[in-house]
Amino acid sequence: MSQKLVTKKNRKVRLLRELYPDIRCKVLYQRDYIQLVVKYGLDHPDHLEALPPPTRMPGKPVVTRLEDRGSRAG
């Protein structure tokens, strides 16, 4: 993904967080999408070679569990 588009995406997310601070969102980049597709077997890695390579491929993806929104006391 081009840096110009990444910057635009990050700007939109920043504005979303300023306007709606109680909404939590996670930004997924192309490399994250490819890792999820491969992890859950939705496509084979060799089929993904047609996509332009991501700028950075980190190590093994880390899965974080978001706390359950319904369990908050309020």
Backbone as a ProteinNet text record, in pm:
[ID]
protein_1_A
[PRIMARY]
MSQKLVTKKNRKVRLLRELYPDIRCKVLYQRDYIQLVVKYGLDHPDHLEALPPPTRMPGKPVVTRLEDRGSRAG
[TERTIARY]
85.3	0	90.1	55	139.5	131.3	239.1	246	139.2	108.6	5.4	-129.5	-162.2	-289.6	-289.9	-175.9	-166	-185.4	-122.6	-136.1	-282	-348.3	-488.5	-575.9	-548.8	-623.8	-603.5	-478.5	-449.7	-516.3	-521.2	-586.2	-735.8	-799.1	-941.5	-967.5	-881.5	-898.8	-878.2	-779.7	-755.2	-877.6	-937.8	-1057.7	-1174.2	-1190.1	-1295.4	-1280.1	-1156.2	-1131.8	-1156.7	-1129.3	-1155.4	-1304.7	-1379	-1522.7	-1601	-1557.1	-1626.2	-1525.9	-1486.6	-1381.9	-1421.2	-1550.6	-1591.8	-1593.6	-1574.1	-1567.8	-1423.7	-1403.8	-1268.5	-1260.4	-1153	-1135	-990.4	-969.9	-838	-810.7	-694.1	-656.2	-586.4	-633.4	-570.4	-504.3	-380.1	-306.3	-300.8	-247.3	-242.1	-170	-60	14.9	-68.1	-149.4	-235.9	-342.6	-400.2	-502.8	-445.7	-328.7	-266.5	-239.7	-191	-163.6	-291.4	-401.1	-528.1	-581.5	-570.5	-616.9	-540.7	-410.7	-328.3	-355	-364.4	-384	-512	-620.3	-747.8	-775.9	-674.7	-686.5	-786.4	-812.6	-907.5	-846.8	-717.8	-647.2	-507.7	-445.8	-310	-211.3	-98.8	-0.3	47.4	52.9	101.3	3.1	-126.7	-223.4	-209.2	-153.9	-139.8	-18	62.2	180.5	144.4	22	-21.2	-37.2	-60	-71.9	65.7	72.4	202.5	248.6	377.8	424.4	407.7	370	361.7	500.4	503.7	631.6	708.5	638.5	706.1	627.4	694.2	630	687.4	611.3	662.6	663.2	708	710	569.2	558.2	429.2	328.3	206.5	108.2	70.5	46.7	7.3	-142.4	-214.2	-358.7	-386.5	-457.7	-494.8	-645	-686.5	-828.6	-881.5	-979.7	-1042.1	-1137.9	-1138.6	-1227.2	-1372.3	-1453.1	-1593.6	-1661.2	-1719.4	-1782.5	-1902	-1972.6	-2092.1	-2065.2	-1939.5	-1910.7	-1873.8	-1872	-1838.1	-1948.6	-1910.1	-2008.6	-2046	-2173.2	-2206.6	-2334.1
-116.7	0	123.2	220.7	339.2	421.2	487.4	564.5	673	729.3	833.2	778.3	655.1	595.9	556.1	510.8	474.6	599.6	709.1	834.7	880.5	867.4	907.1	820.4	690.1	597.6	632.9	657.9	692.3	823.2	918.3	1046.2	1026	939.8	912	847.1	754.5	686.8	785.2	872.9	974.4	1063.8	1105.9	1190.3	1114.2	987.5	904.8	898.9	879	870.7	1004.1	1115.3	1246.5	1273	1236.7	1263.6	1167.6	1042.8	939.6	867.1	927.9	867.5	733.8	704.3	577.5	462.2	491.8	388	342.3	209.7	154.4	89.8	117.5	57.6	15	-80.7	-135.3	-117.1	-63.2	-42.7	-168.9	-221.6	-337.3	-293	-327.8	-296.3	-420.3	-406.9	-517.7	-638.2	-616.7	-729.2	-802.3	-727.5	-789.3	-875.1	-823.5	-896	-1026.2	-1020	-1139	-1243.4	-1199.3	-1293.7	-1361.3	-1287.2	-1346	-1445.3	-1410.6	-1500	-1631.6	-1623.3	-1745	-1822	-1751.5	-1817.3	-1899.8	-1845.8	-1914.6	-1997.8	-2013.5	-2102.9	-2059.8	-1931.1	-1882.6	-1880	-1881	-1886.4	-1939.5	-1992.7	-2043.8	-1930.3	-1930.7	-1823.6	-1803.9	-1912.7	-1895.9	-1817.3	-1819.3	-1738.6	-1590.1	-1561.4	-1421.9	-1355.4	-1431.2	-1372.9	-1272	-1279	-1183.7	-1043.8	-1036.2	-906	-842.4	-710.4	-647.6	-678	-701.6	-737.4	-621.6	-653	-546.9	-492.5	-371.1	-305.9	-370.1	-436.1	-494.9	-616.3	-727.7	-847.8	-878.5	-852.9	-881.7	-1030.9	-1067.7	-1208.2	-1261	-1362.5	-1426.2	-1323.7	-1322.5	-1224	-1247.8	-1141.5	-1148.3	-1124.3	-1214.8	-1202	-1143.9	-1033.2	-971.6	-984.4	-1009.7	-1025	-893.9	-838.5	-716.1	-752.6	-667.2	-697.7	-689.5	-767.6	-773.6	-642.2	-575.1	-445.2	-456	-568.1	-583.2	-605.4	-635.4	-666.5	-544.7	-427.2	-306	-269.5	-230.6	-185.6	-41.5	-9.3	127.6	173.2
0	0	0	-78.7	-87.3	41.5	73.1	197.1	199.9	84.1	75.8	123.3	82.4	121.9	269	318.8	460.8	546.5	505.9	580.2	580.4	465.9	455.3	546.5	549.2	634.3	781.4	820.6	960.2	1000	908.2	935.3	961	881.9	899.7	1035.4	1074.6	1203	1317.5	1304	1407.7	1423.6	1311.2	1316.9	1380.1	1344.9	1403.9	1555.5	1602.1	1746.4	1816.6	1747.7	1808.4	1818.1	1714.4	1712.6	1801.8	1808.1	1885	1974.2	2086.2	2170.2	2232.5	2244.1	2304.1	2203.8	2075.8	1973.1	1958.5	1967.6	1949.7	1812.6	1743.5	1611.2	1595.9	1507.2	1480.8	1332.4	1299.2	1160.7	1111	999.4	937.3	808.1	794.1	672.9	585.1	465.5	371.7	430.5	499	555.6	660.8	737.8	837.9	770.3	662.4	588.6	532.9	473.3	415.2	523.1	638.5	747.3	795.6	804.6	847.8	745	617.9	512	516.5	531.8	536.6	665.5	778.2	907.5	911.4	855.3	860.6	735.7	650	536	430.9	418.9	319.2	179.4	172.2	44.5	71.1	-30.6	-16.9	-38.4	31.3	17.3	-126.7	-207.2	-344.2	-430.7	-396.5	-470.8	-437.9	-323.9	-281.2	-344	-416.9	-479.5	-587	-639.4	-741.4	-681.5	-551	-485.1	-473.7	-477.5	-454.6	-312.9	-293.8	-160.2	-62.2	60.9	161.6	188.9	238.6	261.1	374.7	467.9	582.7	628.1	641.4	692.3	830.2	935.7	1069	1095	1212.4	1251.4	1269.3	1349.9	1374	1426.9	1372.8	1419.2	1565.5	1634.7	1775.2	1782.7	1845.8	1860	1997.1	1999.1	2126.1	2144.6	2265	2294.7	2349.5	2281	2329.2	2441.4	2541.6	2653.3	2609.7	2671.5	2636.3	2674.2	2576.8	2601.1	2694.3	2692.5	2773.8	2920.8	2958.2	3097.2	3180.7	3117.4	3193.3	3290.5	3408	3506.5	3475.9	3472.1	3436.5	3480.7
[MASK]
++++++++++++++++++++++++++++++++++++++++++++++++++++++++++++++++++++++++++

